[in-house]
Amino acid sequence: MNKRAYKYRFYPTTEQAELLARTFGCVRFVYNSVLRWRTDVFYQYQEKIGYTQANARLTALKQDPTLTFLSEVSCVPLQQCLRHQQTAFKNFFEGRARYPVFKRRRHRQSAEFTRSAFQYRDGKLFLAKSNTPLDMRWSRELPGEPSTLTISKDAAGRYFVSCLCEFEPKSLPVTQGVTGIDLGLKDLFVTDQRERISNPRHTAKYATKLALAQRRLSKKKLGSANRAKARQKVAKLHAKISDCRQDNLHKLSRRLINENQVICIESLKVKNMIRNRKLSKAIADAGWGEFVRQLAYKADWAGRSLVAIDPWFPSSKRCSGCKHTLSSLPLSIRTWDCPACGAHHDRDINAAINIKAAGLAVLALGENVSGMESIFVSCSR
């Protein structure tokens, strides 16, 4: 059995909103306080603090007479935030992430509840220390009883609950479809069948409204109620852009998974590419990393194969006909003629054809087609 999170929006009552506000505040306080303590101990005594010591520190904080508010909320989210902090430190020491940072009040707030801190009965969710169920918007049914709930509030003031449940993925019927896709900015991606999917450019679509809202925010007095309202408007615009992008990527990735048994893509180093100051905003708006992530987990659930070829493979510079490779091909050149065979190529379509051929070779032979680094292959179950 696999685990999957189902996310729903809900609308808390006044009492529930106050309880969640206190819970978010206590989680933030405990996380920041223990992080400060662990950092000071390391710099002063060169000692690493583990979860057991951090949990003992939480007990000491709750016994402090000046911190009685920590006992007004469920203890489970406070313990869970320390587990997450321990995972963050583990990722840092193993070189997978940066040093943990402090939580901020104006950013996304969250609290995790395990089975002992909530009840799920008759299709309703009850949180600890609350007698009324959450007013959920059930967009789809849960496959079973959730094992963990994550309550979150984004910067736009919207409340969400993520239910972690066990589910059995069902493989889609086998199809003969095989495609290679080349990611881009003008077109979000181009397939080897010459299909072009345009880039919606969601950030550019709302750029005027966003700039106006940000100018109005900058003119408001610090700490005033009007500044808080202006900040909320900016956050809602950012949420709108993010929701539009996610919706589009989910629809496109689902269509590709449904229609193709094998999908070949180019493995891109988005973090490195986004350092380009002229293209960073457009690359971030395209959402390449999120698109590939969605393809990966949906392919795994559906029994499809996703093949990512080496990022150094010259997909654009290599002739898909005679395999002649150019020494250089500037980004401004969109079409070119092969000097060896004379074939006329569209840069993106030619790259998609080459990506498909290389991906199929990797899938069949399991070898590196470019002689560079190893190639990631996610095959069907």
C-alpha positions in Angstrom: 0.0 0.0 0.0 1.2 3.5 -0.9 0.4 6.7 0.9 -1.2 9.7 -0.7 -2.2 13.1 0.5 -5.6 14.5 -0.3 -5.9 18.3 0.1 -9.2 20.1 0.8 -10.2 23.6 1.6 -12.2 24.3 4.7 -13.8 27.3 6.4 -13.3 27.4 10.2 -15.7 29.0 12.6 -14.6 31.9 14.8 -13.7 29.6 17.6 -11.8 27.2 15.3 -9.9 30.1 13.7 -8.9 31.3 17.2 -7.8 27.8 18.2 -5.8 27.3 15.0 -4.2 30.8 15.4 -3.0 29.8 18.9 -1.8 26.4 17.6 0.1 28.0 14.7 1.7 30.5 17.1 2.7 27.8 19.6 4.2 25.6 16.8 6.1 28.6 15.5 7.3 29.6 19.0 8.5 26.1 19.9 10.2 25.5 16.6 12.1 28.9 16.7 12.9 28.5 20.4 14.4 25.0 20.0 16.2 26.0 16.8 17.8 29.0 18.6 18.8 26.7 21.5 20.3 24.0 19.2 22.3 26.6 17.3 23.7 28.2 20.4 24.7 24.9 21.9 26.5 23.9 18.7 28.4 27.2 18.5 29.3 27.3 22.2 30.0 23.7 22.9 30.2 22.0 19.5 27.5 19.6 20.5 24.7 18.3 18.2 21.3 18.1 19.8 19.0 15.1 18.8 15.3 14.7 18.9 15.2 13.2 22.4 17.0 16.3 23.9 14.8 18.6 21.8 11.7 16.9 23.2 13.0 17.3 26.7 13.5 21.0 26.0 9.9 21.2 25.0 8.9 19.7 28.3 10.9 22.3 30.1 9.3 25.1 28.1 5.8 23.9 29.0 6.8 23.8 32.7 7.9 27.5 32.6 5.2 29.6 34.4 5.5 32.3 31.8 4.7 29.9 28.9 1.4 28.5 30.1 -0.1 29.2 26.7 1.7 26.2 25.3 -0.7 24.0 27.3 -3.8 25.6 25.8 -3.3 23.7 22.5 -2.8 20.1 21.6 0.7 18.8 22.4 0.8 16.7 19.2 1.6 19.6 16.7 4.3 20.8 19.0 6.0 17.4 19.1 5.6 17.0 15.3 7.3 20.3 14.5 10.3 19.0 16.4 10.3 15.8 14.3 10.2 18.0 11.2 13.1 20.1 12.6 15.1 16.9 13.2 14.5 15.9 9.6 15.6 19.3 8.4 18.9 19.0 10.4 19.5 15.5 9.0 19.1 16.8 5.5 21.4 19.7 6.2 24.2 17.5 7.7 23.9 15.0 4.8 24.2 17.9 2.2 20.7 17.8 0.8 19.4 21.1 2.2 20.4 24.4 3.7 20.6 25.1 7.4 17.1 25.3 9.0 15.6 28.8 9.1 13.2 30.4 11.6 9.5 30.3 10.9 7.8 33.7 10.2 4.3 34.8 11.2 3.4 36.3 7.8 4.4 33.2 5.8 2.5 29.9 5.4 1.4 28.5 8.8 0.9 24.8 9.4 0.4 22.2 12.2 0.4 18.4 11.9 -2.0 16.2 13.8 -1.6 12.5 14.2 -4.4 10.0 15.1 -4.4 10.9 18.8 -5.2 14.5 18.0 -8.1 14.2 15.7 -11.2 12.1 15.0 -12.7 11.1 11.7 -16.2 9.8 12.0 -19.3 9.8 9.7 -17.3 11.7 7.1 -16.5 14.5 9.4 -13.2 15.7 10.9 -12.9 16.8 14.5 -9.6 18.4 15.9 -8.4 18.1 19.4 -9.8 20.7 21.8 -12.7 21.5 19.3 -16.2 20.1 19.6 -17.5 21.1 16.1 -16.4 19.4 12.9 -14.5 21.3 10.2 -16.6 22.8 7.4 -14.9 20.9 4.6 -15.3 21.2 0.9 -15.1 17.5 -0.1 -14.0 17.7 -3.7 -13.4 13.9 -3.8 -13.9 11.0 -1.4 -11.2 9.8 0.9 -10.1 6.2 0.1 -10.0 5.4 3.9 -9.4 6.9 7.3 -6.5 9.4 7.4 -3.5 8.6 9.5 -2.2 12.2 9.6 -3.8 15.7 9.1 -1.8 18.8 8.2 -3.8 22.0 8.8 -2.3 25.0 6.9 -3.1 28.6 6.3 -1.5 30.4 3.4 -0.5 34.0 3.1 -3.8 34.8 1.4 -5.7 33.7 4.5 -7.1 30.4 3.1 -7.3 27.3 5.2 -6.5 23.8 3.9 -6.3 20.3 5.4 -4.1 17.6 3.9 -5.3 14.1 4.7 -2.6 11.3 4.5 -4.3 8.0 3.5 -3.2 4.7 2.3 -4.3 3.8 -1.2 -3.6 1.2 -3.9 -2.6 2.7 -7.2 -4.3 1.2 -10.3 -2.2 0.9 -13.4 -3.7 2.3 -16.6 -4.3 0.0 -19.6 -1.1 -0.5 -21.7 -1.0 1.8 -24.7 1.4 2.0 -27.6 1.9 5.8 -27.2 5.6 6.9 -26.9 6.5 10.6 -26.9 9.5 12.8 -26.5 9.0 16.4 -25.2 11.3 19.4 -25.2 10.6 22.0 -22.6 10.8 25.7 -23.5 9.6 29.2 -22.7 7.8 30.3 -25.8 6.0 27.0 -25.9 5.8 25.1 -22.6 6.8 22.0 -24.4 7.0 20.6 -27.9 6.4 16.9 -28.8 8.2 14.9 -31.4 4.8 14.7 -33.2 5.1 18.5 -33.8 2.5 19.4 -31.2 3.1 22.7 -29.5 1.7 23.5 -26.1 1.8 27.3 -25.6 3.1 28.8 -22.4 0.2 30.6 -20.6 2.7 33.0 -18.8 0.5 33.4 -15.8 2.8 35.9 -14.1 2.8 38.2 -17.1 -1.0 37.9 -17.3 -1.4 39.4 -13.8 1.7 41.6 -13.9 -0.2 44.9 -14.2 -2.5 44.1 -11.3 0.3 42.8 -9.2 2.5 45.9 -9.8 -0.4 48.1 -8.8 -1.2 46.2 -5.7 2.5 46.2 -4.7 2.8 50.0 -5.2 -0.2 50.5 -3.0 1.3 48.3 -0.4 4.6 50.2 -0.4 2.7 53.4 0.4 0.9 52.1 3.5 2.1 52.9 6.9 4.1 50.1 8.6 2.0 48.3 11.2 -1.3 49.8 10.1 -4.5 47.9 9.3 -4.6 49.3 5.8 -1.1 47.8 5.2 -2.3 44.4 6.3 -5.3 44.7 3.9 -3.0 45.7 1.1 -0.6 42.8 1.9 -3.6 40.5 1.7 -4.5 41.7 -1.8 -0.9 41.0 -3.0 -1.0 37.6 -1.4 -4.3 36.7 -3.1 -2.9 37.7 -6.5 0.2 35.5 -5.9 -2.2 32.7 -4.9 -4.2 33.2 -8.0 -1.1 32.9 -10.2 0.1 29.8 -8.4 -3.3 28.1 -8.6 -3.6 28.8 -12.3 -0.1 27.4 -13.0 -0.8 24.3 -10.9 -4.1 23.6 -12.6 -2.6 23.9 -16.1 0.4 21.7 -15.2 -1.9 19.0 -13.6 -4.1 18.9 -16.7 -1.1 18.6 -19.1 0.7 16.0 -17.1 -2.4 13.9 -16.7 -3.1 14.0 -20.5 0.5 12.9 -21.3 0.3 10.1 -18.8 -3.1 8.9 -20.1 -2.0 8.9 -23.7 1.6 7.5 -23.6 3.2 4.4 -22.2 6.7 6.0 -22.3 7.5 9.7 -21.9 11.0 10.9 -22.7 12.2 14.2 -21.3 15.4 16.1 -20.9 16.8 16.4 -17.3 17.2 20.1 -16.7 19.1 21.8 -13.9 16.5 24.4 -13.2 18.3 25.8 -10.1 21.3 26.6 -12.3 19.3 27.9 -15.2 17.3 30.3 -13.0 20.5 32.2 -12.2 20.2 33.8 -15.6 18.9 37.2 -14.7 17.3 37.8 -18.1 15.4 34.5 -18.1 15.0 33.7 -14.4 11.4 35.1 -14.1 10.2 33.4 -17.2 11.8 30.1 -16.2 10.2 30.3 -12.7 6.8 31.1 -14.2 7.0 28.1 -16.6 7.2 25.6 -13.7 9.5 23.1 -15.4 10.5 21.4 -12.1 6.9 21.0 -10.9 5.8 19.7 -14.3 8.5 17.0 -14.2 7.7 16.1 -10.6 4.0 15.6 -11.5 5.0 13.4 -14.4 7.2 11.3 -12.2 4.7 10.4 -9.5 1.8 10.0 -11.9 3.8 7.7 -14.1 4.7 5.6 -11.1 1.1 5.3 -10.0 -0.2 4.6 -13.5 2.4 2.0 -14.5 4.0 4.2 -17.1 7.7 4.8 -17.8 9.3 8.2 -17.5 12.9 8.5 -18.9 15.0 11.6 -18.3 18.1 11.8 -20.5 21.4 13.4 -19.5 21.2 17.2 -19.4 24.4 17.4 -21.5 22.9 15.4 -24.4 23.0 17.8 -27.4 19.4 17.4 -28.3 19.1 20.8 -30.1 22.4 20.7 -31.9 22.2 17.1 -33.3 20.6 16.4 -36.6 17.8 13.9 -36.0 18.4 12.5 -39.5 22.1 11.9 -40.0 23.2 12.5 -36.3 25.6 15.3 -37.2 26.2 17.6 -34.2 26.9 21.3 -34.5 29.7 22.9 -32.5 27.4 25.6 -31.3 23.8 26.7 -31.7 22.8 30.1 -30.0 19.4 30.3 -28.4 18.3 33.0 -30.8 18.5 30.6 -33.8 15.1 28.8 -34.0 15.6 27.0 -37.3 18.8 25.6 -38.9 20.0 23.5 -41.9 22.2 20.5 -41.3 25.5 21.0 -43.1 25.9 17.3 -43.6 22.6 16.1 -45.1 20.9 19.5 -45.8 17.8 18.7 -43.7 15.9 21.8 -42.5 15.1 21.6 -38.7 12.9 23.4 -36.3 15.1 23.7 -33.2 12.4 22.5 -30.7 10.9 19.7 -32.8 14.3 18.4 -33.7 15.2 18.4 -30.0 12.0 16.5 -29.1 12.8 13.8 -31.8 16.3 13.4 -30.5 15.1 13.2 -26.8 12.6 10.5 -27.8 15.3 8.4 -29.6 17.8 8.8 -26.8 15.2 7.9 -24.2 14.1 4.8 -26.0 17.8 3.7 -26.3 18.3 4.2 -22.5 15.1 2.3 -21.7 16.1 -0.6 -24.0 19.8 -0.8 -23.3 20.2 1.0 -20.0 23.3 2.8 -21.2 24.4 6.4 -21.2 23.9 7.9 -24.7 26.1 10.9 -24.2 29.0 9.6 -22.2 28.5 12.1 -19.5 26.8 11.5 -16.1 24.4 8.7 -15.2 20.8 8.9 -16.5 17.7 8.7 -14.4 15.1 6.2 -15.4 11.7 5.8 -13.7 10.2 2.6 -15.0 6.7 1.1 -14.6 6.0 -1.2 -11.7 
